């Protein structure tokens, strides 16, 4: 079979990358899904992929390699699109425009406040015109005009050079943080935001200069903050699923969804579902990556932001499939809300929780092994401890199915205690 090689008695998948990718520079930020193709140290695409097929049997290796081939070819096509089209910004053009517009409104509003109160300058010590806090003195206007002219010159210089300055970057940082948007340092959205803020600042300063010339320039009204169904309320609607006879989620799924929503709320607050963006979902996903499969009770009770500050390195991490399952549950909660019409006010809406990881078919597992604590709870249940056979568990099936599942599952690590 092509792409199969044998080394040290074991079979491997070996896939040479095509010439248009092999050894070529991979400009950051590359998507997470392409990380397996990139040599992080050199910043270039690898020349080949090698993966163990975890067998020393030839026919088994030939079967297993098919999934690897399909996955490698998909990654090659994705890498070619990345080189052709460049990285994709993680926030939409509408979000960038809204943030920039909010910056312009903020600057014009600040100008209104300054002009209404004045600065209190009276260089000539004119006792006939004391400053009374109502409007600006002539000296105020002269000094303020000098400041505005200098800011306008500086802003136009940034626009001409397409090089936003430190002050603009500071405005962008504060705006992004206030909106709960999390961007990687090398995300291309930063530059798009900074250039949009430069334009917004230039427009605001043009309005302020017109005001200093006596023109009437109104400050635009801020758009209304998103309102509507909160995430916890959407979870309740999803769990209840209607009246008698309606198809409802399984109790275990409801419990998992409640845990996921609780963690999301700890990170971002109980947001209106119409305000949740892919940036929020991605930040939540990346937080889950840092969480172990199981935690001691004293840590498990901590809110997510506090928990992430702890040293969790000694605990085994959860795998990508588990994280994808959590995201799928939250996606289902919002999909139910969409069917009920809670996103009709938005011109366009896509489910923000569609940010799961790509898992190679050969690496997919149908389940994770039970932890020691889960096994202890299972065998302490009335079925095993007292020999009960519940009707809902189909009698003897309640006893035998867990045992059969354990015989097929990977062995849990033994305790040394």
C-alpha positions as a Python dict, from the first residue, in 0.01 Angstrom:
ca = {
    (1, 'X'): (0, 0, 0),
    (2, 'X'): (130, 346, -90),
    (3, 'X'): (227, 570, 206),
    (4, 'X'): (295, 266, 428),
    (5, 'X'): (646, 192, 552),
    (6, 'X'): (781, -57, 804),
    (7, 'X'): (1038, 45, 1061),
    (8, 'X'): (1158, -145, 1368),
    (9, 'X'): (890, -409, 1309),
    (10, 'X'): (603, -156, 1319),
    (11, 'X'): (413, -1, 1031),
    (12, 'X'): (399, 376, 978),
    (13, 'X'): (210, 619, 760),
    (14, 'X'): (455, 828, 554),
    (15, 'X'): (317, 1111, 342),
    (16, 'X'): (558, 1339, 150),
    (17, 'X'): (411, 1689, 119),
    (18, 'X'): (373, 1816, -239),
    (19, 'X'): (644, 2045, -382),
    (20, 'X'): (427, 2358, -359),
    (21, 'X'): (417, 2315, 21),
    (22, 'X'): (724, 2117, 131),
    (23, 'X'): (975, 2347, 300),
    (24, 'X'): (783, 2664, 210),
    (25, 'X'): (742, 2945, 464),
    (26, 'X'): (419, 2922, 666),
    (27, 'X'): (336, 3284, 754),
    (28, 'X'): (189, 3314, 1103),
    (29, 'X'): (-71, 3297, 1233),
    (30, 'X'): (-146, 2960, 1077),
    (31, 'X'): (-472, 2787, 1176),
    (32, 'X'): (-456, 2538, 1463),
    (33, 'X'): (-562, 2262, 1225),
    (34, 'X'): (-244, 2313, 1018),
    (35, 'X'): (-6, 2292, 1315),
    (36, 'X'): (73, 1926, 1233),
    (37, 'X'): (211, 2038, 894),
    (38, 'X'): (436, 2314, 1030),
    (39, 'X'): (780, 2298, 1187),
    (40, 'X'): (735, 2552, 1467),
    (41, 'X'): (1109, 2608, 1509),
    (42, 'X'): (1172, 2706, 1145),
    (43, 'X'): (828, 2845, 1062),
    (44, 'X'): (815, 2635, 746),
    (45, 'X'): (597, 2351, 625),
    (46, 'X'): (743, 2007, 688),
    (47, 'X'): (860, 1796, 397),
    (48, 'X'): (666, 1487, 511),
    (49, 'X'): (426, 1353, 771),
    (50, 'X'): (503, 1033, 961),
    (51, 'X'): (253, 869, 1195),
    (52, 'X'): (260, 530, 1365),
    (53, 'X'): (-14, 294, 1251),
    (54, 'X'): (18, 114, 1586),
    (55, 'X'): (38, -234, 1439),
    (56, 'X'): (291, -489, 1314),
    (57, 'X'): (32, -660, 1090),
    (58, 'X'): (47, -564, 722),
    (59, 'X'): (-323, -603, 627),
    (60, 'X'): (-425, -408, 939),
    (61, 'X'): (-181, -131, 846),
    (62, 'X'): (-327, -115, 493),
    (63, 'X'): (-672, -61, 636),
    (64, 'X'): (-568, 197, 894),
    (65, 'X'): (-366, 405, 651),
    (66, 'X'): (-674, 498, 446),
    (67, 'X'): (-802, 738, 712),
    (68, 'X'): (-457, 899, 739),
    (69, 'X'): (-438, 948, 362),
    (70, 'X'): (-777, 1120, 350),
    (71, 'X'): (-686, 1344, 643),
    (72, 'X'): (-346, 1438, 495),
    (73, 'X'): (-500, 1529, 160),
    (74, 'X'): (-760, 1745, 336),
    (75, 'X'): (-484, 1925, 527),
    (76, 'X'): (-289, 1983, 205),
    (77, 'X'): (-591, 2150, 44),
    (78, 'X'): (-646, 2362, 354),
    (79, 'X'): (-278, 2467, 354),
    (80, 'X'): (-300, 2568, -11),
    (81, 'X'): (-605, 2784, 62),
    (82, 'X'): (-420, 2940, 355),
    (83, 'X'): (-122, 3034, 138),
    (84, 'X'): (-349, 3161, -138),
    (85, 'X'): (-602, 3358, 68),
    (86, 'X'): (-406, 3436, 385),
    (87, 'X'): (-525, 3394, 743),
    (88, 'X'): (-889, 3453, 823),
    (89, 'X'): (-973, 3723, 1077),
    (90, 'X'): (-1140, 3581, 1382),
    (91, 'X'): (-1403, 3855, 1410),
    (92, 'X'): (-1637, 3974, 1139),
    (93, 'X'): (-1619, 4296, 941),
    (94, 'X'): (-1943, 4404, 1109),
    (95, 'X'): (-1785, 4363, 1453),
    (96, 'X'): (-1480, 4565, 1348),
    (97, 'X'): (-1704, 4842, 1210),
    (98, 'X'): (-1913, 4847, 1529),
    (99, 'X'): (-1605, 4877, 1751),
    (100, 'X'): (-1463, 5159, 1537),
    (101, 'X'): (-1797, 5341, 1533),
    (102, 'X'): (-1815, 5315, 1910),
    (103, 'X'): (-1467, 5476, 1930),
    (104, 'X'): (-1581, 5769, 1715),
    (105, 'X'): (-1890, 5818, 1933),
    (106, 'X'): (-1673, 5808, 2246),
    (107, 'X'): (-1439, 6081, 2116),
    (108, 'X'): (-1724, 6310, 2010),
    (109, 'X'): (-1895, 6256, 2346),
    (110, 'X'): (-1577, 6343, 2534),
    (111, 'X'): (-1548, 6661, 2328),
    (112, 'X'): (-1903, 6761, 2423),
    (113, 'X'): (-1823, 6716, 2791),
    (114, 'X'): (-1502, 6922, 2770),
    (115, 'X'): (-1665, 7206, 2576),
    (116, 'X'): (-1966, 7218, 2809),
    (117, 'X'): (-1752, 7252, 3122),
    (118, 'X'): (-1452, 7438, 2978),
    (119, 'X'): (-1089, 7426, 3088),
    (120, 'X'): (-1084, 7739, 3306),
    (121, 'X'): (-802, 7917, 3120),
    (122, 'X'): (-791, 8296, 3154),
    (123, 'X'): (-441, 8403, 3062),
    (124, 'X'): (-519, 8778, 3076),
    (125, 'X'): (-666, 8748, 3426),
    (126, 'X'): (-975, 8925, 3296),
    (127, 'X'): (-1179, 8979, 3610),
    (128, 'X'): (-1480, 9087, 3405),
    (129, 'X'): (-1501, 8737, 3250),
    (130, 'X'): (-1448, 8488, 3535),
    (131, 'X'): (-1475, 8120, 3453),
    (132, 'X'): (-1808, 7991, 3581),
    (133, 'X'): (-1793, 7634, 3447),
    (134, 'X'): (-2041, 7713, 3169),
    (135, 'X'): (-1877, 7674, 2830),
    (136, 'X'): (-1524, 7770, 2723),
    (137, 'X'): (-1326, 8090, 2755),
    (138, 'X'): (-1145, 8232, 2453),
    (139, 'X'): (-818, 8100, 2596),
    (140, 'X'): (-983, 7758, 2633),
    (141, 'X'): (-1078, 7761, 2265),
    (142, 'X'): (-730, 7866, 2151),
    (143, 'X'): (-551, 7602, 2361),
    (144, 'X'): (-802, 7331, 2274),
    (145, 'X'): (-774, 7411, 1902),
    (146, 'X'): (-395, 7368, 1918),
    (147, 'X'): (-439, 7028, 2084),
    (148, 'X'): (-702, 6912, 1834),
    (149, 'X'): (-494, 7031, 1537),
    (150, 'X'): (-193, 6835, 1664),
    (151, 'X'): (-401, 6521, 1720),
    (152, 'X'): (-553, 6558, 1374),
    (153, 'X'): (-208, 6593, 1216),
    (154, 'X'): (-82, 6287, 1403),
    (155, 'X'): (-389, 6080, 1308),
    (156, 'X'): (-370, 6174, 940),
    (157, 'X'): (-2, 6081, 940),
    (158, 'X'): (-94, 5734, 1073),
    (159, 'X'): (-359, 5700, 802),
    (160, 'X'): (-115, 5803, 529),
    (161, 'X'): (149, 5558, 648),
    (162, 'X'): (-100, 5280, 731),
    (163, 'X'): (93, 5248, 1058),
    (164, 'X'): (-130, 5295, 1364),
    (165, 'X'): (53, 5445, 1661),
    (166, 'X'): (74, 5330, 2025),
    (167, 'X'): (-219, 5547, 2135),
    (168, 'X'): (-445, 5387, 1874),
    (169, 'X'): (-333, 5040, 1981),
    (170, 'X'): (-418, 5131, 2340),
    (171, 'X'): (-771, 5234, 2237),
    (172, 'X'): (-814, 4904, 2051),
    (173, 'X'): (-690, 4700, 2347),
    (174, 'X'): (-937, 4864, 2585),
    (175, 'X'): (-1228, 4828, 2342),
    (176, 'X'): (-1158, 4459, 2279),
    (177, 'X'): (-1123, 4386, 2650),
    (178, 'X'): (-1446, 4571, 2732),
    (179, 'X'): (-1638, 4362, 2476),
    (180, 'X'): (-1501, 4032, 2607),
    (181, 'X'): (-1328, 3957, 2275),
    (182, 'X'): (-1014, 3745, 2300),
    (183, 'X'): (-765, 3766, 2012),
    (184, 'X'): (-428, 3597, 1975),
    (185, 'X'): (-134, 3843, 1960),
    (186, 'X'): (-66, 3752, 1597),
    (187, 'X'): (-430, 3754, 1486),
    (188, 'X'): (-471, 3962, 1166),
    (189, 'X'): (-785, 4116, 1318),
    (190, 'X'): (-561, 4342, 1529),
    (191, 'X'): (-434, 4530, 1224),
    (192, 'X'): (-781, 4556, 1074),
    (193, 'X'): (-911, 4696, 1403),
    (194, 'X'): (-626, 4946, 1438),
    (195, 'X'): (-672, 5081, 1085),
    (196, 'X'): (-1048, 5109, 1142),
    (197, 'X'): (-984, 5300, 1466),
    (198, 'X'): (-748, 5540, 1285),
    (199, 'X'): (-1024, 5620, 1036),
    (200, 'X'): (-1281, 5661, 1315),
    (201, 'X'): (-1049, 5893, 1505),
    (202, 'X'): (-988, 6102, 1193),
    (203, 'X'): (-1364, 6133, 1137),
    (204, 'X'): (-1422, 6230, 1500),
    (205, 'X'): (-1149, 6497, 1493),
    (206, 'X'): (-1298, 6640, 1172),
    (207, 'X'): (-1627, 6680, 1361),
    (208, 'X'): (-1452, 6839, 1661),
    (209, 'X'): (-1271, 7091, 1437),
    (210, 'X'): (-1603, 7180, 1275),
    (211, 'X'): (-1750, 7241, 1623),
    (212, 'X'): (-1460, 7473, 1704),
    (213, 'X'): (-1554, 7669, 1389),
    (214, 'X'): (-1904, 7713, 1525),
    (215, 'X'): (-2077, 7438, 1329),
    (216, 'X'): (-2340, 7213, 1485),
    (217, 'X'): (-2212, 6854, 1478),
    (218, 'X'): (-2422, 6608, 1676),
    (219, 'X'): (-2278, 6308, 1857),
    (220, 'X'): (-2435, 5992, 1711),
    (221, 'X'): (-2644, 5777, 1942),
    (222, 'X'): (-2486, 5457, 2062),
    (223, 'X'): (-2650, 5140, 1928),
    (224, 'X'): (-2860, 4963, 2186),
    (225, 'X'): (-2677, 4687, 2370),
    (226, 'X'): (-2790, 4337, 2276),
    (227, 'X'): (-3081, 4220, 2487),
    (228, 'X'): (-3301, 3917, 2486),
    (229, 'X'): (-3282, 3560, 2604),
    (230, 'X'): (-2985, 3491, 2833),
    (231, 'X'): (-2780, 3176, 2795),
    (232, 'X'): (-2904, 3021, 3120),
    (233, 'X'): (-3265, 3083, 3013),
    (234, 'X'): (-3191, 2927, 2672),
    (235, 'X'): (-3052, 2624, 2855),
    (236, 'X'): (-3377, 2583, 3052),
    (237, 'X'): (-3586, 2600, 2733),
    (238, 'X'): (-3363, 2340, 2569),
    (239, 'X'): (-3378, 2108, 2871),
    (240, 'X'): (-3757, 2135, 2913),
    (241, 'X'): (-3816, 2086, 2540),
    (242, 'X'): (-4191, 2147, 2558),
    (243, 'X'): (-4484, 1964, 2710),
    (244, 'X'): (-4572, 1599, 2758),
    (245, 'X'): (-4469, 1378, 2470),
    (246, 'X'): (-4200, 1617, 2344),
    (247, 'X'): (-3861, 1467, 2275),
    (248, 'X'): (-3627, 1579, 2552),
    (249, 'X'): (-3250, 1557, 2597),
    (250, 'X'): (-3121, 1273, 2808),
    (251, 'X'): (-3067, 1358, 3179),
    (252, 'X'): (-2694, 1296, 3137),
    (253, 'X'): (-2682, 1541, 2844),
    (254, 'X'): (-2872, 1801, 3046),
    (255, 'X'): (-2626, 1761, 3334),
    (256, 'X'): (-2329, 1803, 3100),
    (257, 'X'): (-2486, 2106, 2932),
    (258, 'X'): (-2555, 2265, 3271),
    (259, 'X'): (-2190, 2218, 3366),
    (260, 'X'): (-2076, 2368, 3034),
    (261, 'X'): (-2307, 2669, 3069),
    (262, 'X'): (-2191, 2723, 3427),
    (263, 'X'): (-1829, 2734, 3313),
    (264, 'X'): (-1912, 2965, 3020),
    (265, 'X'): (-2096, 3204, 3254),
    (266, 'X'): (-1800, 3203, 3492),
    (267, 'X'): (-1578, 3313, 3204),
    (268, 'X'): (-1802, 3558, 3016),
    (269, 'X'): (-2111, 3619, 3230),
    (270, 'X'): (-2471, 3522, 3157),
    (271, 'X'): (-2473, 3691, 2817),
    (272, 'X'): (-2771, 3742, 2587),
    (273, 'X'): (-2741, 3464, 2333),
    (274, 'X'): (-2757, 3718, 2048),
    (275, 'X'): (-2436, 3877, 2181),
    (276, 'X'): (-2230, 3558, 2192),
    (277, 'X'): (-1966, 3560, 1918),
    (278, 'X'): (-1717, 3309, 1786),
    (279, 'X'): (-1452, 3501, 1980),
    (280, 'X'): (-1637, 3421, 2305),
    (281, 'X'): (-1678, 3057, 2202),
    (282, 'X'): (-1316, 3026, 2098),
    (283, 'X'): (-1194, 3172, 2428),
    (284, 'X'): (-1416, 2922, 2611),
    (285, 'X'): (-1286, 2634, 2398),
    (286, 'X'): (-924, 2733, 2466),
    (287, 'X'): (-999, 2750, 2839),
    (288, 'X'): (-1139, 2396, 2828),
    (289, 'X'): (-814, 2278, 2670),
    (290, 'X'): (-634, 2378, 2990),
    (291, 'X'): (-876, 2193, 3220),
    (292, 'X'): (-801, 1837, 3331),
    (293, 'X'): (-1043, 1546, 3295),
    (294, 'X'): (-1109, 1541, 3668),
    (295, 'X'): (-1020, 1768, 3959),
    (296, 'X'): (-1011, 1743, 4338),
    (297, 'X'): (-1322, 1891, 4500),
    (298, 'X'): (-1131, 2191, 4637),
    (299, 'X'): (-1030, 2293, 4282),
    (300, 'X'): (-1348, 2189, 4106),
    (301, 'X'): (-1547, 2446, 4307),
    (302, 'X'): (-1332, 2737, 4186),
    (303, 'X'): (-1473, 2967, 3913),
    (304, 'X'): (-1312, 2907, 3576),
    (305, 'X'): (-1094, 3225, 3569),
    (306, 'X'): (-955, 3138, 3914),
    (307, 'X'): (-913, 2773, 3825),
    (308, 'X'): (-701, 2860, 3521),
    (309, 'X'): (-456, 3042, 3749),
    (310, 'X'): (-381, 2719, 3938),
    (311, 'X'): (-100, 2476, 3860),
    (312, 'X'): (-291, 2202, 3676),
    (313, 'X'): (6, 2041, 3503),
    (314, 'X'): (2, 1726, 3715),
    (315, 'X'): (-351, 1631, 3609),
    (316, 'X'): (-425, 1455, 3275),
    (317, 'X'): (-581, 1686, 3018),
    (318, 'X'): (-910, 1615, 2843),
    (319, 'X'): (-891, 1525, 2476),
    (320, 'X'): (-1020, 1717, 2175),
    (321, 'X'): (-1325, 1491, 2133),
    (322, 'X'): (-1445, 1570, 2484),
    (323, 'X'): (-1411, 1943, 2419),
    (324, 'X'): (-1595, 1907, 2089),
    (325, 'X'): (-1878, 1727, 2269),
    (326, 'X'): (-1911, 2016, 2516),
    (327, 'X'): (-1921, 2268, 2232),
    (328, 'X'): (-2180, 2054, 2050),
    (329, 'X'): (-2408, 2064, 2355),
    (330, 'X'): (-2390, 2445, 2371),
    (331, 'X'): (-2443, 2457, 1995),
    (332, 'X'): (-2758, 2250, 2044),
    (333, 'X'): (-2887, 2491, 2309),
    (334, 'X'): (-2852, 2783, 2067),
    (335, 'X'): (-2993, 2581, 1776),
    (336, 'X'): (-3311, 2529, 1978),
    (337, 'X'): (-3327, 2904, 2047),
    (338, 'X'): (-3283, 2969, 1675),
    (339, 'X'): (-3580, 2744, 1593),
    (340, 'X'): (-3784, 2945, 1843),
    (341, 'X'): (-3699, 3269, 1660),
    (342, 'X'): (-3465, 3433, 1910),
    (343, 'X'): (-3220, 3544, 1639),
    (344, 'X'): (-3470, 3688, 1391),
    (345, 'X'): (-3369, 4046, 1478),
    (346, 'X'): (-3016, 3979, 1349),
    (347, 'X'): (-2952, 4031, 978),
    (348, 'X'): (-2733, 3719, 975),
    (349, 'X'): (-2652, 3463, 1241),
    (350, 'X'): (-2430, 3159, 1255),
    (351, 'X'): (-2390, 2932, 1553),
    (352, 'X'): (-2081, 3063, 1740),
    (353, 'X'): (-2006, 2727, 1901),
    (354, 'X'): (-1908, 2571, 1568),
    (355, 'X'): (-1542, 2611, 1664),
    (356, 'X'): (-1456, 2251, 1748),
    (357, 'X'): (-1120, 2093, 1680),
    (358, 'X'): (-1049, 1881, 1373),
    (359, 'X'): (-980, 1529, 1498),
    (360, 'X'): (-802, 1287, 1267),
    (361, 'X'): (-1025, 985, 1195),
    (362, 'X'): (-752, 746, 1304),
    (363, 'X'): (-726, 923, 1639),
    (364, 'X'): (-1097, 925, 1718),
    (365, 'X'): (-1211, 720, 2013),
    (366, 'X'): (-1576, 643, 2093),
    (367, 'X'): (-1522, 725, 2461),
    (368, 'X'): (-1264, 809, 2725),
    (369, 'X'): (-1177, 550, 2991),
    (370, 'X'): (-1356, 585, 3323),
    (371, 'X'): (-1160, 764, 3592),
    (372, 'X'): (-1096, 595, 3927),
    (373, 'X'): (-1363, 812, 4091),
    (374, 'X'): (-1620, 721, 3825),
    (375, 'X'): (-1548, 350, 3871),
    (376, 'X'): (-1588, 385, 4248),
    (377, 'X'): (-1927, 554, 4204),
    (378, 'X'): (-2037, 292, 3952),
    (379, 'X'): (-1957, -8, 4172),
    (380, 'X'): (-2096, 161, 4484),
    (381, 'X'): (-2436, 195, 4311),
    (382, 'X'): (-2730, -20, 4432),
    (383, 'X'): (-2699, -245, 4124),
    (384, 'X'): (-2357, -372, 4237),
    (385, 'X'): (-2362, -299, 4610),
    (386, 'X'): (-2708, -441, 4691),
    (387, 'X'): (-2795, -652, 4387),
    (388, 'X'): (-3088, -432, 4277),
    (389, 'X'): (-3216, -468, 3922),
    (390, 'X'): (-3412, -151, 3825),
    (391, 'X'): (-3693, -180, 3572),
    (392, 'X'): (-3563, 131, 3393),
    (393, 'X'): (-3227, -41, 3353),
    (394, 'X'): (-3385, -347, 3188),
    (395, 'X'): (-3307, -578, 3479),
    (396, 'X'): (-2985, -774, 3433),
    (397, 'X'): (-2868, -533, 3162),
    (398, 'X'): (-2802, -277, 3435),
    (399, 'X'): (-2544, -516, 3577),
    (400, 'X'): (-2387, -665, 3266),
    (401, 'X'): (-2360, -365, 3029),
    (402, 'X'): (-2115, -169, 3251),
    (403, 'X'): (-1902, -482, 3290),
    (404, 'X'): (-1898, -546, 2915),
    (405, 'X'): (-1807, -182, 2853),
    (406, 'X'): (-1519, -213, 3099),
    (407, 'X'): (-1385, -525, 2927),
    (408, 'X'): (-1366, -332, 2598),
    (409, 'X'): (-1228, -10, 2747),
    (410, 'X'): (-860, 75, 2798),
    (411, 'X'): (-745, -16, 3147),
    (412, 'X'): (-757, 262, 3402),
    (413, 'X'): (-427, 334, 3579),
    (414, 'X'): (-390, 155, 3911),
    (415, 'X'): (-345, 347, 4229),
    (416, 'X'): (-26, 292, 4430),
    (417, 'X'): (-206, 355, 4758),
}
